[in-house]
Amino acid sequence: MSDIVDADELLRRIRAARDWARNQEENASDDTAATAYRAVRRVLERLVDPSRATDR
């Protein structure tokens, strides 16, 4: 994680992590895991677009 990246690359990585969290949430084996991935996804969505309200 010591790579120096520009803003576009950082945004691409955040979006990839958000998509990964969404996939993990959908395929979680139990409610606890799904809730954890949902929390991660919501934080990443707010980083991508702070003005957009996340679903609850």
C-alpha atoms as a printed R data frame, in Angstrom:
   type eleno elety resid chain resno       x       y       z
1  ATOM     1    CA   MET     A     1   0.000   0.000   0.000
2  ATOM     2    CA   SER     A     2   2.937   2.338  -0.464
3  ATOM     3    CA   ASP     A     3   2.091   3.101  -4.081
4  ATOM     4    CA   ILE     A     4   1.666   6.727  -4.978
5  ATOM     5    CA   VAL     A     5  -1.510   7.106  -7.013
6  ATOM     6    CA   ASP     A     6  -3.383   9.984  -8.561
7  ATOM     7    CA   ALA     A     7  -6.998  10.850  -7.769
8  ATOM     8    CA   ASP     A     8  -8.408   8.883 -10.702
9  ATOM     9    CA   GLU     A     9  -6.592   5.715  -9.679
10 ATOM    10    CA   LEU     A    10  -7.660   6.155  -6.061
11 ATOM    11    CA   LEU     A    11 -11.291   6.545  -7.126
12 ATOM    12    CA   ARG     A    12 -11.003   3.447  -9.338
13 ATOM    13    CA   ARG     A    13  -9.658   1.434  -6.397
14 ATOM    14    CA   ILE     A    14 -12.388   2.655  -4.058
15 ATOM    15    CA   ARG     A    15 -15.053   1.741  -6.621
16 ATOM    16    CA   ALA     A    16 -13.520  -1.713  -7.064
17 ATOM    17    CA   ALA     A    17 -13.543  -2.233  -3.293
18 ATOM    18    CA   ARG     A    18 -17.167  -1.051  -3.133
19 ATOM    19    CA   ASP     A    19 -18.178  -3.503  -5.856
20 ATOM    20    CA   TRP     A    20 -16.315  -6.294  -4.070
21 ATOM    21    CA   ALA     A    21 -18.113  -5.475  -0.798
22 ATOM    22    CA   ARG     A    22 -21.474  -5.500  -2.612
23 ATOM    23    CA   ASN     A    23 -20.708  -8.927  -4.071
24 ATOM    24    CA   GLN     A    24 -19.638 -10.263  -0.670
25 ATOM    25    CA   GLU     A    25 -22.786  -8.827   0.921
26 ATOM    26    CA   GLU     A    26 -25.001 -10.566  -1.631
27 ATOM    27    CA   ASN     A    27 -23.213 -13.896  -1.180
28 ATOM    28    CA   ALA     A    28 -22.726 -13.771   2.595
29 ATOM    29    CA   SER     A    29 -23.396 -16.988   4.434
30 ATOM    30    CA   ASP     A    30 -25.178 -15.304   7.353
31 ATOM    31    CA   ASP     A    31 -26.781 -12.036   8.430
32 ATOM    32    CA   THR     A    32 -23.810 -10.938  10.518
33 ATOM    33    CA   ALA     A    33 -21.416 -11.146   7.589
34 ATOM    34    CA   ALA     A    34 -23.910  -9.438   5.280
35 ATOM    35    CA   THR     A    35 -24.305  -6.596   7.777
36 ATOM    36    CA   ALA     A    36 -20.540  -6.131   8.019
37 ATOM    37    CA   TYR     A    37 -20.112  -5.990   4.237
38 ATOM    38    CA   ARG     A    38 -23.100  -3.629   3.963
39 ATOM    39    CA   ALA     A    39 -21.420  -1.240   6.404
40 ATOM    40    CA   VAL     A    40 -18.188  -1.313   4.408
41 ATOM    41    CA   ARG     A    41 -20.089  -0.779   1.157
42 ATOM    42    CA   ARG     A    42 -21.973   2.213   2.554
43 ATOM    43    CA   VAL     A    43 -18.779   3.905   3.723
44 ATOM    44    CA   LEU     A    44 -17.173   3.379   0.324
45 ATOM    45    CA   GLU     A    45 -20.272   4.708  -1.438
46 ATOM    46    CA   ARG     A    46 -20.103   7.871   0.666
47 ATOM    47    CA   LEU     A    47 -16.450   8.304  -0.311
48 ATOM    48    CA   VAL     A    48 -17.314   7.985  -3.995
49 ATOM    49    CA   ASP     A    49 -20.290  10.364  -3.805
50 ATOM    50    CA   PRO     A    50 -20.740  12.237  -0.511
51 ATOM    51    CA   SER     A    51 -23.944  13.937  -1.687
52 ATOM    52    CA   ARG     A    52 -25.722  10.671  -2.493
53 ATOM    53    CA   ALA     A    53 -27.833   9.157   0.259
54 ATOM    54    CA   THR     A    54 -27.067   5.492   0.845
55 ATOM    55    CA   ASP     A    55 -29.830   2.939   1.134
56 ATOM    56    CA   ARG     A    56 -30.642   1.687   4.582
